[in-house]
Amino acid sequence: MTNNKYNVDIDKLTTLNLFQLREVGSKVGVRNPTALKADELREAIIKVVTGQVEPYLKVKSGRPHRKQIIADEDWNKLVGFDNDLNQTFGINQNITGALYSVEGSILEQSANEVYRGYVKFLGNSAYFFTDIFQNYDLNKYAVVSNNINYFNFLRSGDEISCNIDFTASVPKVIKIITINGFEPMELNRSNFDSIEPEAMLKPINFTLPQLKFINTVCPIKLGQRMIIKGPSGSGQTYLANSIAKDLEEKYSVVYFAVCKRPEDKVNLKACEYFFTTFDTIPRDIIFFFEFILDRIKRLCEFGQNVVFIIDDIISLMLNLRNLVAERHKNVETYYGEILQQIKKLFALSKYSSKGSLTIICTSFTDSIVSQFNEFVVDLDKLCNCHIGLNRQAFNQGNLEFYDKNETYAETIRQI
């Protein structure tokens, strides 16, 4: 007996990662979905939902029941296309890592070797990425077994050292050695959200010649927010790179370079430097963004003074827009939500004696999306320190290429 063809949009399967495809395959009746590659899974799912193949029935005790093909009205929910924008931007499997694959997950075959990398939670499951920082490779991952010691100690954004078992189809972390440089039993950290902010009294001092103007013209303190803005090609990336080099040995600097040319990459000694090129797909850009937000919180929880540099905020918003456009035709109606996501980023800044988070972002003021130019004005109002750039002065090689009328720090009046 064959099934009737179901009127579902199977094109949506092309946007799902391997984990999602396995979930869909299991629910619609694909046999052994965990043993199939992504392309094989898509083909098997299509055959089942179009009635070409009977759904596989797992034999259990008692009278067997015929497995039901997914109903049309449940299809969008199953493949993740009925999520609202808040879910789209949240940490979930629907928008992260389109490159996950069993083939790419294989690391060097040594169970005794100690691996270092980062943890990312997707739902209730945790994954270990060994090359996310050094080589920015989302293909290489291992599953973190939830029954190992100290699993409950883990949070997204933690850096761990561990041992990995390679005998399974997907490598599994089987022993956690350190978490953020500490043995698990020595962990003593608070929750980022529970860190109470204190008065911001500690200024950041810059020493590089091209940055000394900040100390006097627009001084910034730990826990504040700075925006560096101007027309494209005004030296935003040059200043961001200079700030990272100047501060990386004094503070915990995390740098997110968004959609850059390969030749824009710089060598930094102690900075956690996440560099993405202009051909990185939107879903991976947002994966890095969400991961880095977790990372800066974890560092702050461990008492670090964190300086988060993001270059540039407009490219991030463009990728948020493009990600939303994959799901919604009228993407313009979601621009307000895109701005809200960036405001949430800015709201993370804080100072306390138990750890601080300072945010420095760059922006160009001549975006191809006119609405985003207005957003820069809105974001500028949220910052304590403002640097406006002069493109002509930068291109002429002047040491000082900031606009004196647009560069200043706001003074907070005490009551």
C-alpha positions in Angstrom: 0.0 0.0 0.0 1.4 3.4 -0.9 0.7 6.7 0.8 -1.1 9.6 -0.7 1.2 12.5 -1.6 1.1 15.2 1.0 1.0 18.9 -0.1 4.0 20.2 1.8 6.8 22.6 0.9 9.8 20.2 0.8 12.1 23.0 -0.5 12.3 24.1 3.2 14.4 21.0 3.8 17.4 22.7 2.1 17.7 25.2 5.0 17.9 22.6 7.8 21.1 21.3 9.4 21.9 17.7 10.0 20.4 17.7 13.5 17.1 19.1 12.3 16.9 16.7 9.4 17.4 13.7 11.8 14.5 15.0 13.9 12.3 15.4 10.9 13.3 12.0 9.5 12.6 10.3 12.8 9.1 11.8 13.0 8.0 11.1 9.5 9.3 7.6 9.4 12.7 7.5 7.8 14.6 4.3 8.7 17.8 4.9 10.7 17.9 8.6 10.1 21.1 9.0 12.3 23.0 6.8 9.9 22.3 9.0 6.8 24.2 12.0 5.5 22.4 15.3 5.1 21.6 14.9 1.4 20.6 11.3 1.9 18.2 12.3 4.7 16.6 15.0 2.6 16.0 12.5 -0.2 14.6 9.9 2.2 12.3 12.5 3.8 11.0 13.6 0.5 10.2 10.0 -0.6 8.2 9.4 2.6 6.2 12.7 2.7 5.4 12.4 -1.0 4.2 8.8 -0.7 6.9 7.1 -2.7 8.1 5.1 0.3 6.1 3.7 3.2 7.1 5.2 6.6 9.3 2.9 8.6 7.6 1.2 11.6 9.6 0.5 14.7 8.4 -2.8 16.1 7.4 -2.6 19.8 5.6 -4.9 22.1 1.9 -5.1 21.6 -0.1 -4.5 18.5 1.8 -2.4 15.9 0.3 0.8 14.7 0.9 2.3 11.3 3.1 5.4 11.6 1.3 8.5 10.4 2.8 10.8 7.8 3.2 14.3 9.1 0.1 16.4 8.5 0.2 19.4 6.3 -0.6 21.8 9.1 2.3 20.4 11.2 4.9 20.7 8.6 6.0 24.3 9.2 6.2 23.7 12.9 8.3 20.7 12.5 10.9 22.3 10.1 11.0 25.5 12.1 9.3 27.9 9.7 6.6 29.1 12.1 9.0 30.7 14.6 8.6 34.3 15.4 11.5 36.7 15.1 12.5 36.4 18.8 13.0 32.6 18.3 14.9 33.3 15.0 17.4 35.4 16.8 17.6 33.2 19.9 19.9 30.3 20.5 18.2 27.4 18.7 19.0 24.8 16.1 17.0 26.5 13.4 19.5 29.2 12.5 22.9 27.9 13.4 25.5 25.9 11.6 24.3 24.9 8.2 27.7 23.1 7.8 27.3 20.5 10.4 28.0 17.0 9.1 29.3 13.7 10.3 32.2 13.8 7.8 33.4 17.2 9.0 33.1 16.2 12.7 36.0 13.8 12.7 39.0 15.2 14.5 42.4 13.6 14.9 42.0 10.0 16.0 43.4 10.0 19.5 41.3 9.3 22.6 44.3 10.3 24.9 44.9 13.6 23.4 43.7 16.7 25.2 41.6 19.0 23.0 40.8 22.7 23.7 37.7 24.4 22.3 34.4 26.0 23.1 31.0 24.7 24.2 27.7 25.7 22.6 24.3 24.6 23.8 21.6 24.0 21.2 18.5 23.3 23.2 19.4 20.8 25.9 22.3 19.3 24.0 25.9 20.6 24.2 28.4 20.6 21.4 32.2 21.1 21.5 33.9 23.1 18.7 37.6 22.7 18.5 38.3 25.1 15.6 35.7 27.8 16.1 38.4 30.2 17.4 41.5 29.4 15.5 40.2 28.3 12.1 36.5 29.4 12.4 35.4 26.0 11.2 31.9 24.9 12.2 32.3 21.5 10.6 34.5 20.1 13.3 32.5 19.4 16.4 31.9 16.7 19.0 28.9 16.0 21.1 29.2 16.5 24.8 27.8 13.5 26.6 25.3 14.7 29.2 26.1 11.8 31.5 29.7 12.7 32.1 31.0 14.4 35.2 30.6 18.2 35.4 28.2 18.4 32.5 25.9 20.5 34.7 28.8 22.9 35.3 28.9 23.9 31.6 27.4 27.0 30.0 27.5 28.2 26.4 30.7 30.1 25.7 32.8 28.1 28.1 36.3 27.2 26.9 37.1 23.6 28.0 39.9 21.1 27.7 38.7 17.5 27.3 39.2 14.0 26.0 37.2 12.7 23.0 35.9 9.2 22.1 36.1 8.6 18.3 34.5 5.2 18.2 30.9 6.5 17.7 29.6 7.8 14.4 30.0 11.4 15.8 32.9 12.0 18.3 31.9 12.5 21.9 33.5 14.4 24.7 33.9 11.8 27.5 36.0 13.7 30.0 36.1 17.4 31.0 39.5 18.4 32.3 39.3 22.2 32.7 36.6 24.8 32.3 37.9 28.3 31.4 41.3 27.3 32.7 40.1 25.9 36.1 39.6 22.4 37.3 35.8 21.9 37.6 35.9 21.5 41.3 37.6 24.9 41.6 34.9 26.7 39.8 33.7 29.8 41.5 31.7 32.1 39.3 28.5 34.0 39.5 25.8 34.3 36.9 26.3 37.3 34.5 22.7 38.5 35.0 23.2 38.6 38.8 26.3 40.7 38.7 25.2 44.0 40.2 26.7 47.1 38.4 28.7 49.6 40.4 29.9 53.1 39.8 32.2 53.3 36.8 35.4 54.8 38.2 38.2 53.1 36.2 39.2 54.8 33.0 40.8 52.9 30.1 44.1 54.4 29.1 45.4 54.1 25.5 49.1 54.2 24.7 49.3 53.8 20.9 49.9 57.2 19.1 46.8 57.0 17.0 44.7 56.4 20.1 46.0 58.9 22.5 43.3 61.4 21.5 40.7 59.2 23.2 42.3 59.8 26.6 41.6 63.5 26.4 38.9 64.1 23.8 36.5 61.2 24.6 37.8 59.2 27.5 36.0 55.9 28.1 35.7 53.9 31.4 35.2 50.3 32.0 31.6 49.2 31.6 30.8 51.9 29.1 29.8 52.0 25.4 31.7 53.6 22.6 30.7 54.0 18.9 33.2 54.8 16.1 31.2 56.1 13.1 31.7 57.8 9.8 31.3 57.2 6.1 32.7 53.9 4.7 36.4 53.9 4.4 37.0 56.4 7.2 39.4 54.2 9.2 36.9 52.3 11.4 38.7 49.0 11.1 42.1 50.6 11.6 40.9 52.1 14.9 39.3 48.8 16.0 42.5 46.9 15.2 44.5 49.5 17.1 42.3 49.3 20.1 42.6 45.5 20.2 46.4 45.6 20.0 46.6 48.3 22.7 44.3 46.6 25.2 44.7 42.9 24.6 47.4 42.4 27.2 45.7 44.6 29.8 42.1 43.2 29.5 40.2 40.2 28.1 39.6 41.5 24.6 37.1 39.7 22.4 37.0 40.9 18.8 34.3 40.1 16.2 35.2 41.2 12.7 32.1 40.9 10.5 32.3 40.2 6.8 35.8 41.5 6.0 38.1 41.1 3.1 40.7 38.3 3.8 43.5 40.8 3.7 41.9 42.8 6.5 42.8 40.1 9.0 45.5 41.0 11.6 47.6 39.0 14.0 46.8 39.6 17.6 48.6 38.0 20.6 46.1 37.6 23.4 42.8 38.7 21.9 40.1 36.2 21.2 39.7 37.2 17.5 36.7 36.0 15.5 37.3 37.0 11.9 34.7 36.3 9.2 35.0 37.1 5.5 32.4 38.6 3.2 31.4 35.3 1.8 30.3 33.9 5.2 26.6 33.0 5.0 24.2 34.9 7.3 23.4 31.9 9.5 27.0 31.4 10.3 27.5 35.1 11.0 24.6 35.0 13.5 26.0 31.7 15.0 29.3 33.5 15.7 27.4 36.5 17.1 25.3 34.4 19.5 28.3 32.4 20.5 30.4 35.5 21.2 27.6 37.0 23.3 27.8 33.8 25.5 31.6 34.0 25.5 31.9 37.5 26.8 29.4 36.7 29.6 31.4 33.7 30.7 34.6 35.8 30.9 32.9 38.5 32.9 31.5 35.8 35.3 35.1 34.8 36.0 36.0 38.3 37.1 37.6 39.5 33.9 37.4 43.0 32.6 36.2 42.3 29.1 36.4 44.6 26.2 34.1 43.5 23.3 35.0 45.1 20.0 32.6 44.6 17.1 33.6 45.7 13.6 31.1 46.6 12.2 27.6 46.9 13.5 26.0 47.7 10.1 27.3 44.5 8.6 25.9 42.5 11.5 22.5 44.2 10.9 22.6 43.4 7.2 23.2 39.7 8.0 20.4 39.7 10.5 18.2 41.2 7.7 19.3 38.6 5.2 18.7 35.8 7.7 15.1 37.0 8.3 14.6 37.4 4.5 15.2 33.7 4.1 11.9 33.2 6.1 9.8 36.3 5.5 9.0 38.1 2.3 8.3 41.5 3.9 11.6 41.7 5.8 11.2 45.5 6.2 8.5 44.9 8.8 11.1 43.3 11.0 13.7 46.2 11.0 12.5 47.4 14.4 13.2 43.9 15.8 16.7 44.0 14.3 17.4 47.3 16.1 16.1 45.8 19.3 18.6 42.9 19.1 21.5 45.4 18.8 20.1 47.4 21.7 20.1 44.2 23.8 23.8 43.8 23.0 24.5 47.4 24.2 22.5 46.7 27.4 25.0 44.0 28.4 27.7 46.5 29.3 28.3 46.8 33.0 31.1 47.5 35.6 31.6 45.8 38.9 34.6 44.8 41.0 33.7 41.2 40.1 34.0 41.7 36.4 33.1 44.3 33.7 32.0 44.4 30.1 32.9 47.3 27.9 31.5 47.5 24.4 33.2 49.3 21.5 31.6 49.1 18.0 32.3 50.6 14.6 29.7 51.7 12.1 29.5 53.4 8.7 26.9 56.1 8.2 26.2 55.5 4.5 24.5 52.1 4.5 22.8 50.8 1.4 19.8 50.3 3.7 18.6 53.8 4.6 16.8 52.6 7.7 20.0 51.4 9.1 21.5 54.9 8.8 18.7 56.0 11.1 19.5 53.2 13.4 23.1 54.5 13.8 21.6 57.7 15.2 19.6 55.7 17.7 22.6 53.6 18.7 24.7 56.7 19.0 22.4 58.0 21.7 22.9 54.8 23.8 26.7 55.3 24.0 28.8 57.2 26.5 31.7 57.9 24.1 31.4 59.0 20.5 34.1 59.1 17.7 33.2 60.7 14.4 35.6 60.0 11.6 36.8 62.2 8.7 37.3 60.1 5.5 39.5 62.7 3.7 41.8 63.1 6.7 42.2 59.3 7.0 42.9 58.8 3.3 45.5 61.5 3.4 47.3 59.6 6.2 46.8 62.2 9.0 47.6 60.9 12.5 44.4 62.5 13.7 41.5 61.8 11.4 38.6 62.2 13.8 35.9 64.9 13.4 36.3 67.2 16.4 32.6 68.2 16.2 31.5 64.6 16.4 34.0 63.2 18.9 33.2 63.6 22.6 32.4 61.8 25.9 29.3 62.4 27.9 29.6 63.4 31.5 27.3 61.7 34.0 26.0 64.0 36.6 25.7 62.7 40.1 22.6 63.5 42.1 
